[in-house]
Amino acid sequence: MSVIGATTGIGVDTSRIGSNKNLKAAGERFESVFTGMMLKSMRQAKLADGLFENKASGQFRDMWDQKVAENMAVTTPLGIGKAMTEFLARSQKVNMAETANSTQAEPQPAVNPSEGKSG
C-alpha cells in the first residue's frame, strides 16, 4: 500500500530507493530526461528553418533525440545522474540512521520545564 503525504500529494514510501540497482536506474533515467531536455532546448535555438522542414521531420527528430539522450545517459553520462544517485544513497543512509536512533532514544520535550523560570 502506498502512503501519500497529506500536504504534498507525493508518495512518502521510500522503500523502492533502498537498493543500489533501483538507485542506479533512477540516476540513469534522470540523466536521460535531463539530456533530452537539453537537446530539445538546443533544437529550439535554431537560427533558421531548414529547406525540407515539416511537422513529420520534427517529430522524427524529437524521437531520435530521445533515443540519443537515453543512449548518452548509459554510455557517456554527463554526471548529473551519478550525483543524484549518490545524494539519494547518502540521504537514505541518514534517514535509516535517524529512524534507528529515534526508536532507541526517549523523545525529548520541546521545551525544558526549568527554562524561563527565575529562581
C-alpha angles and dihedrals in degrees: 000000000000120000118215121208113247097225103030104036088222122125112258096196105116098174091108094063092056096093125071090225092059092044091052092048090049090050092051092047091049090049090050093050092046093049091047091053090049092051091047091051091049091051091051091055093068119143099218141359117267122246094249098032116145139145095268094053089048091053093050091045089054091050090048091050090051092053091045090051092050091048092047091051090057103036107028109014122189091223101246092105091051091049090051091048092051091047092051091046091052093046091048090054090048092049091049091049092048091050092050092048094047093054092051100043126067114245113261120223115251092231126036108232092221093056118100096021118118114219 
